[in-house]
């Protein structure tokens, strides 16, 4: 009985390799399309210029030199100067500039603003934004909210210090404490560009944009590589299943043989991609990387076979594989990173086959070996195998 099962698995793998020329032709066309898509997507996400300069109108109280110095200091900050151009004008000109689209935002500075901050009286600055969802206005809103949070944190620290000294009856030291804390908070908050030099913030996560889309398109490419070999994946007719059952070959053996046959085919384009990535310096191959690549091929094969088995036919399998792969890949953040998608998508990503496969390839690229990713890749292959075996057993035609 065991010999019959092994013989059947060998025959299925051989039957799969007879379709290798179809896979090679389809993979070549897909590789060209996926490469172009990855380059265009990366350029669309982070092009040469994401946004233009932000023109900000500033209305200052007449004769308030302290407020003008504060505004000048704000405009000279690197994180502000790199994006914003401050234009000093009166309130009427600011409102007219916003209405005509010449300004992205306006600041109405109240009188004695700086004195109020030093005395603990928080006099708000009025911020005017134009109607509509303007990108520059939204960026400026984020800048102002970040600045308000920084100022609020500093004031909270000063108030806490004042209260502590008052409790210990050391009120005469409050002025020195406030001067020291102001110096500390200003030293930490003003040169904010230094933080961006130390921490790289990217929508693509801990890899650069081009690498992210290379990983994403690799997974989508491997899933769609099953389309040229659709004839191999078409479920057996009921008569063939009966004959195989008489030989002791049940649903589990048929499911495993189909997955192994397709996985052996997918290993070829996966290796070609891996060799190319290694030659380009993106991948440094290790033994764990080869194991992860094997699990990725098994996961891709299991997912593709499951879709074909669920569709129950040739044309239905092709359509279901393409549509399901596209939808799952979108939900996994393969086309647009998860940071730009609703938070609910990030919550279901952990059980999304496309996301699991992308994490597997990213692990190979970064050489950061996470046991959890290996476990999820293995579970994906096991669940696909179980689902295919169940469909093989319950299908009657």
C-alpha positions, 0 to 999 in steps of 0.5 A: 500500500505504501509503495502504491502511494509513493508511486502515485506521488512520483507520477504526480510530480512527473505529470507536473513537470511535463507542464514545465514549458508552459510554466516557463513561458507564463513566468517570463511574461509575469516576471516582466509585468511584476517588475514593471508594477513594482517599480511603478508602485514604488515610484508612486508611493515615494516619488521625487517630490511627495508634496510641494512647499507649504505656504503659511500666512502669519498674522502678528500683533502690531508692534509685538517684537517678541511674537515676531522673534518667536515666529522667526525661531519657529520658521528657522527650525529644520523640520519646519524650514524644510517644508514651510514658507512663512509669509507675514501679512494682515488677516484680510490678506491671509483669508483671501490667500486661503480662498484663492488657493495661494496659501495652505494655512494661516496662523493668527498669533494673539497678543502677548503669546510668549508672555502667556506661555512663560506665565503658564497662561495658554493663549491659543493660536488660531490656525486657518485651513482651506476647505477641502482635503488639501495634502499640504494643509494636512501635513501642516496640521500634523506639524502644528499638532506635533508642536502643540504636543511637545509644548504641552509635555514641556509645560506639564513637566514644569508644572509638576516641578513647581508643584513638587517644590511647593510641597517641599516648601522650596518656592524660592527655587522655582525660578531656577527650576523653570529656567533649567527645564526650559533649557532642557526642553528647548534643547530636545525639541528644537533640533527635531531633524536629528531624530529623523537622521537616526530613525528611518520612518517608512510606510514599507516597514523595516525594508526600503520601498523597492525591496518591499515591492520586490517581496510583494510582487514575488509572492503575487508572481508565485501564486499566479505562476499556477495559472499556466499549469492549470491543467495539472491542478484540475480536480480528478473526475469521480471515476478516477477517484474510485480507481485510485481508492481501490489502489489505496490512494485516498484524499490525503495522498491525492492532496499531498501529491498535488501540492508537492507536484506544484511546489516542485515547479514553483521552486524553479522560478523561486530559485531564479528570483533568489539567485537574482536577488543574491547577485544584486546584493539583496539576499545573503543565502543561509541554510535557514533561508533555504528552509524558509524558501521551501516553506514559501513554495509549499504555502504558495502551492497549497493556496493555489491548489486549494482555490482550484479544488474549491472551484471544482473546474478548469476555468473556475479555478483560473478565475478564482485563483486570480481574483482571490489572490488579488483580493488577499494580496490587497488586504495583506498590504501587497499593493498599498502598505498596511499603514495606508489601509484601515486598521481592520486590515492589519488585524486580519493580516496575521491569518492572510496567506499573502501576508504570511508568504510576504513575511516569509520572503522578507525574513529571507531578505533581511536574514532576521529569522523569526520562529513565529514566521516559520510556524505560520508558514508551516501552519499555512501549508498544513491548513491548505493540505487539510482543506484540499483533502476535505474537498477531495473527500466530499466532492462527488463529481 
